[in-house]
Amino acid sequence: MKSKIRIHFKRYLLVELVLLIIGVLVTVSCKDEYLYDNSEPEWLGASIYDYLKSNENFTYYTRLVDDLQESDKYRDVLSKTGSKTLFVADDAAFERFFQNNPWNVSSYEGLSLTQKRLIIKFSMIDNAYLIETLSNYYDGQLQEGSAIRRATSVSVLDTVPHLSGDMLPDGPFWNDHKNKGMYLLQDATSWPMVHFLEGSLKSIGIDDADFSLITGVERNPGDAHIFSVKVKERDITCKNGYVHVLEDVLLPPVNVAEYLDENPDSRIFSDLLDRFSAPYYNAAQTNAYNQVNPEHPIDSIFEKVYYSEWMGQQRYPDGRLIGSDLLLPINPGRNEYVSSAAGSSMQSDMAAIIAPTNEAMTNYFENGAGVILKNRFGSWEGVPDYIIVKLLNRHLRESFVETVPGRFDKLVDSNNSPIPISPDDITSSYVGVNGVIYNTNKVYPPDDYISVYAPVLLSDATRVFNWAVDVNEFDLYLNALRSTYTFFVPTDKYFENYLDPIAYAKDVKGVMKYWYNTETSEVNATVYTYDPLTGEVGDSVNTIDNTNFISNRLLDLLDTHIVIGDVESGSKYYFTKNGNILLVDGTGADLKVQAGFDFESGNSINVVEDGVYRQENGTTFFIDKPLQAPLQSVYGVLSGTPEFSEFFNLLSGFPSGKEIFLRTTNYYGLDFNVEFFNTFNYTVYVPTNEAIQQAISDGLIMNWEQIDAIQDNQEQAAEIDKLERFLRYHFQDNSIFVDGETFYKLYQTATIKLDEEATQFGTYKDKYYRLGVNSDGQNITLDTENYGTAHLIREDGLYNILTRDYIFSNSPQSYREIDGTGSGTNFENSTIITSSTAVIHQIDNVLRFE
């Protein structure tokens, strides 16, 4: 094929070269007789116009050329100047056209000057192209076989329609023109033609089945089509270009956005799309038109432009910046549309739109998954723009080449979520000047409409959490349909009295009421004083509108309100996304849930009325209070519980450089943090005071009084190391609970094995020693590496104690009080970095690995 293309291309160049040689010889040789002094090569043919005029089958087309001679000089153009490619229809095609056409013209005399101009100009391409070379283009280097579009001779100003008010879309920037109407260009770029040729179809990977779905017509090997019109005679060589004869009259299609406007079966989808467009005054086109038509000047010509970050408008006509969440991925009204992909050009690709029919849109809204939209907003017109744009963006495709039916099984949206379209879903198609429309009998909603995020997005009672999801980009996480989530969402009505962890570590403690500011579309927080002894909330002392502060705190809340999995599975304890523990009782509307502080305080959080949403990837529960994670650290519990005092004294006595409890950079928290915790969940086993004292009496370990009395530094260091390893064996990776479940499992501790000696669990050197945990649902027995055992003590209730070691950006004491008093930086500058969680159990014996 390439060799054939090159032969034709050389033939074209030869035409141009012969014309040049003839001119040169005539100029420089007056005496020598030359073969082509008085004649042209027979194979060169006549001019395009002469060829058409001499052929009795093209009388209609030559009438068009003649009629436009006075205004456009097209007889001259096609007779003697330049190199052109012309796609013409013969008289038989015109006769069929007058029998049935979208212009409702029944005879040649019924054609307007504008219509005549469009037929001629849209069938004409600058430069001479054989059919096979049309699929090549040059963008700095020759691109062979990948062109599907080519610029035509149509001018933007060939048709400037005046639209009456009832023909304009609805919207704030359109409504001002409803009374008088307006001169409106659907786009201010030229009109390309789309050609489907053997070379480009093979290069792109469009087979005959795809072609049939796209164009509605069948093709045979070697066929060439301009849009859906077949080329029946090709490569007629004339001295100023090539003529290709079409089976039918070629009328210029509209762009895909205009087609949706004109197609009554896509009215609902089109109306939604038009919300994201506006008329923009085009001074350049207004001036250009008036220069060409001084006898009929137009005061203002507008251009319809869609809001898009790519080849569209990013500001409203009044100059205001359009929010990024209201921008379409493409401008479907741009004729010279070019994909944003690297290496793309106008010739090599175009857009595609999956456009559900009115029936599909109605069925989805009334009976399908879209009922959630209907229940919330009542009608398509009532759905807000920021929600509609998510649906549109799922159906607007940047690349036609990537959206041919043969690739539907690989189709994904911008979030890499599959679009489950099938070729059987297509009811009809349309090829416009800038893309392809697939009219479908289904709607392909975004994951935002069907995931656990959907109830939050679509509810006016959850604007605080919706803002938090948006600003922290959690929609991508919550929309993952291959995962299962439980999402607890405090409604705006109850989003108050949340204890801020950093404020809780201050002298003046405070609670937050988060609320949505409708004037700024942001979330603010009102701060109130709080008495931890009585639980009473005092007066408001501050209002915070710092976006960084609010988003940071709400990010921590989001993490605490998301469980990966189903909390109605029958267990009692569930881990949240950030490792916190939730206690869950009941199911559905009767479900009650508590986080660590809630459990400690005896407060249960309830599901609000009609607050259960079963979604595609889990369940969303609207609740009547934010879940409050633990506000006590491991240090705080151990230091404040007399029954844990001996164990705590050993942990807290290490010298500088060896501390287990730290309060310094990277360890600033509520008080002191465990040095070897690392953003995970843990279990801490605390032997009774008696068990610790017995271990000291038996010489298993020394207390700090004994260690401090050692005079030899090396001996003392060895005892310190021995004690540290002993204590770390009581810290286990993974939190476990007494919760009715039976299991036996090995867990890693925080002590590394340093020798090759055999142990019960066969732990290798340089690996962490392990514990065997055996639960019968009510009691837990621990098996150690040295075949020892210990049992959890239930009698005193010192088990299942939930803690959280926060990591703050700085010490809470370095910030001013929540009411603005004191020294230090503003409280609003404080940040929660991360945290680790742990559950504490008292046991009846010490744990040994040797």
Protein Blocks (a to p, Z undefined) as FASTA:
>chain_A
ZZmmmmmmmmmmmmmmmmmmmmmmmmmmmkbccfklmbccfklopafklmmmmpmklmmm
mmmmmmmmmmnommmmmmmgcjdddddddfklmmmmmmocfklpabfklpcfklmmmmmm
mmpcehjddfklmmpccehiacehiafbdcdfbdfklpccdddfklpccdfklmmmmmno
paddfbfcdcddddddfklmmmnopafklmmmmnopacdehiacehjbccfbghiacfkb
ccdddfbdcdddddfklmmmmmmklmmmmmmmmmmgccdddfklmmmmmmmmmmlccfba
cddddddfehpafbdfkopacdfklccfbdfkbmklccfbehiafklpccddddddfklm
mmmmmmmmmlmmmmmnopaklpcfklmmmmmmmmpcfblklmgfklmmmgccfkopacfb
dfklpmbdcddfkbccdddfbdcddfklmmmklmmmmpcklmmmmmmmmmnopmmmmmmm
kbccddddddfklmghiacfklmmpmbdcdddddddfklopacdddddddfknopacddf
bdcfbfklmmmmmmmmmmmmpcedjfknopabdcdfkopacddedehjlbccddfklmmn
opacdddehiaccdfkbccdddfbdcdddfbdfklmmmmmmklmmmmmmmmmpcehiafb
dcdehiacfkbccfkbghiadddddddfklmmmmmmnomaccfklmmmpmblklmmmmmm
mmmmmmmmmpcghiaddehiacddddddfbdcfbfbdcfkopaehiacddddddehjacc
dddfkopacdddfklopghiacdddddfbdfklpccfkopaedddfklpccfbdcddddd
ddfbdcdfZZ
